[in-house]
Amino acid sequence: MNPNTSSARCEGQSPADDPMDDWLFLSSGSAERPVPEVSGGIQEREDRGQIKSKLISAWNSVKYGWSLKQKSKFSKSSAVIMFGQSYELRDHDEKERFRRSFTSLLWLTYRRGFPQLAGCSLTTDSGWGCVLRTGQMLLAQGLLLHLMPPGWTWSVSHHAVKDDMDLLAIRPTDGAERGLDSKEGVNKRFRKLSLGSLLDRPMEATHRRVVSWFADHPTAPFGIHQLVELGKSSGKKAGDWYGPSIAAHILRKAVAASADLPNLVVYVAQDCTIYLEDVKRLCERPLPQPWKSVIILVPVRLGGQDLNPSYITCVKKLLTLQCCIGIIGGKPKHSLYFVGFQDDHVLYLDPHYCQPTVDITKENFLLESFHCKYPRKMSFSRMDPSCTIGFYAKGQKDFESLCTAVNEVLSISAKTYPMFIFAEGKSQEEEERTNMPQNNITYIQRKNERRRVDTSNSMDEFVLL
């Protein structure tokens, strides 16, 4: 797909119309439209690519400035559910606990000014990379569960800081970052907040390392350059639209190719089925070594052109499970990362805010732009039916508990049709483990019966309305 046509699928957010009262949060996302690229000589293309990036940046500034005026309202009368935890916002301590937990999530957004992607002059993913960014966020959540102690929160989230726009606006000079500018009180305060309590909290070093894995640089194992490179095997290239199903397979390949995570694997369900024998084969190691940890990704389609309302209760229940690490989904034309809900509204992180690329090679590089302080929500009814649901299991017992808990939730939709199923044995076509799905037909197996489901509209794409 041409990047100019794919950008039309990432529209900005419409003003929030939530009737909830009390707690207000500012918007943290908007989308951009790439400027058409004109062919020519190598130098001409490079020059045009640089101009294009600058125009996209300027356009995004206008869009973000507009969306900053939008607000999401959270009710004090209902609990907020996020990654299996419940927060009663009417209680001050509970509200603060939710704020810390939300701020600690990794927020991976559009970036501009990174090294050119291979084979093109693009130095930004603005307008086309939102699905890859939501995939990054889901993987990042799994990595935080894998590497951090239970209940970990980012140290800077314990401080009251200004929003991301203000933080970027008062970014200190290189000298100030090295502590040479002691006269500027703002810079001193900024530097202190940026580093948090790094020396007092050893886990902050791990946190910083995880962030660096998602850097916008060719050497980062889960950065945009690596994900685009891995997408080439399915015919995708920089500027194309990446659906939630293809994103799942790209994440699997990225983790398999990384030497940083020898004890973690990613399993992608096939035909809406988690084959237990395949998971066992991936996770088992020679005795007496324990199972590898596993991230399970399940691409599903929850309706035709629109979300089938009968699945909403099941989606909510899945988000109440501690083993769930979120959903790569969105609304039509707009990919989002779903992390929880309140009443009939789903809570999300939005990748559509285009930020400058951070140089992670600098010692103590700034972390603020990788964390969002303002949660957003929208009605479940606006969800696009195409999505990928993620789960994490630390070991074999955790996986067995995951199967039990998820099966109980899936039984809710048994009267209609389950979102996905667990099946004994292994998948019928082993080669599908290493190749992207190429057809538009999904087969769902249940109790020795096969049912043909037509997903030709957008199994790997969001629905265009």
C-alpha positions, 0 to 999 in steps of 0.5 A: 500500500502506498504511504499516502493512501495508508495515512488516510486511515489514521484520522484524528480523534473526534471530541470526547462526548463522555457524560461521566463527571469529576476526574478530568484528563487531557488528550495525549494523541492525534494523527498526522497526514504524510505529504506526498513523496515525489520521485527523483534522484537520490539527493532529491528524494533525501531532500524531499524526505527531510522537508516532508518530515518537517511539514509532518511535524508542523502539521502534528503540532497544529493537530496536537494543539487542537486535541489538547483541548479535549478531555476524558471524564472519569466517574467517581462512582464506578471502579476503573479496571486496568490489567486485573487491578480495580481502582476506586477513584472516590478514594484519594489513595486509590486514585493516586495508585491508579495514577502511578500505575497508568503513568508507569505504562510505556507509551510508544508513539509516532516519532520523527527525525530517526535514521532513515528506514531501509529502502526509503527516505522516511524518517518518521512513521507518522500517519502509518505506523500506529499499529506497530506502535500499539504492538510495541506497547503491548509487548512492552507491558509483557516485558515489564511483567517479565522483568520487573517485580510485581507492583513495580511503578516508575519512580518519577510517577511518584512526583507531580510533574507537568504534562509532556508538552511542557516537559518537551518545551523546557528540555535542557541543553546538553550542558544542563543534561550533564549537570553543568548548568546549575543556574537554571532552576527549571533545568535542575528540577527537570533533570532531577525528575527525569532521573528520578531515584535511579541510584535508589531504585535498581529496577530503574536501570532495567526500566531504562534498558527496556525503553532502549529496546524500543528505540527508533534506531536500526540496532534496537531489537523492537524498534520501528526499523526492526519491525518494518524489516521483519514485515517484509516477509509478508509483503509489507514495507515502510509506509504500508498499513499493518493490521493487528494480526500481522503485527502479532506475527512481527512481534513473535519474530522480533522476540525470537530474533532477540538475544536479550530474552532467552527465557521468553517466547511469543506464541501467536494463535492460529485460526482463533485457536491456541494449540496447547501442544504448540505452546508446550513445545515452545516453552519446554526446556530440558529437565530440570530447567523450568518452562520459558515465559510466554506471551500469547497473542490471539488475533480475532475478529469480533463482528463484521463491519462493526463490533458485535455487541455480544462480545463486549462483556467478554472483552471486559472480563478478559481485561479484568484478568491479571494475565491479560496484557492488553489489546492491539485494537482501536476504532475504525481508521485509528489504532489504539492500545486498550488497557482497561475500562470503566463502565461501558468505556474502554481505557487506552493509550494513543500512539498518534502523538508525534514526538522527536526521536530520543537518542538512547545512546546518551547516558541518562537519556530523558524518559518522560516522553515514553510515559503518558500521564493522561488516560483516555477512554471511549465507548466500547461500541466504537471499537473496530472488530479486528484486534489482537488480545495479549496474555502473559504467563511466567511459567507452566503453572501460570500458563495452566492458571491462564487457561483456566481463567480465560476458558471461564471468561470465554464460556460467557460467549458460548451461546453465540460463538467463542472469541477463540478457543483452546485445543489439545494437540498441535496445529494442522499446518506447522509452516504457518508458525513461520509464515504470515497468514496469506488467505482471508478465510479463518477456520475455527475448530470446536468439539471436532467440528470446523466452521468456516468464517469469512473474514475477507473484509479485514482480518489483517486490516481495520475496517474502512467505513 
